[in-house]
Amino acid sequence: MDTHLMIGIAVMMGLIGIAASRDLLRMRRAQLQPVTLRVQRPVDAPRGLR
């Protein structure tokens, strides 16, 4: 194979790998964001038991 063609293929594979890893990191960060929750006690719950 031609050397220039092999270098071109390697560069394209590298760019595809970088794009895929950035996408995976972005998805992972979206899953790790904390969510605020409001917790309310029922009115008729006994307060002595925990």
N, C-alpha and C positions, 0 to 999 in steps of 0.2 A: 504494500500500500504506500501511497505517497505520504511523506512526513507531514506535510502541511494539512492533509486531510485528517490524519490521526490527531494532530494538535487541535484542530478545529472540533473534532468529536469530543476530545477530552475537555475542552473549554465548555462546550454545550452541556456535557454531563455534569460538570461542576456547577454551572448556573442553575440547572434543574435541581441539583441537590441543595443548593443554597435556598432556592425558592421554596422547596418542600420543607426544609428545616424551619424556615421563618414561619411558614403556615402552621406547622405543628406547634411551635412555641407560642404563637398567637392563640391557638385553640386552647393550649394548656393554661395560659394566663387567664383566659376567660372563665375556665372552670374553677380556678383557685380563688376568685374574688369572694370575699365574705359577704354574706347576706344578713341584713338586720331582721330580727324576728321579734314580734311582740308577744309576750306570754301573759295571759290573764288567768288568775285563779277563779274557779267557779265560786259563786257567792255562798253556796251551801256546803263547801268543803270544810271539814274540821281543821282548825289551825294548830292543834297540839301535835298532830301526827306529821312526821316528816320522813 
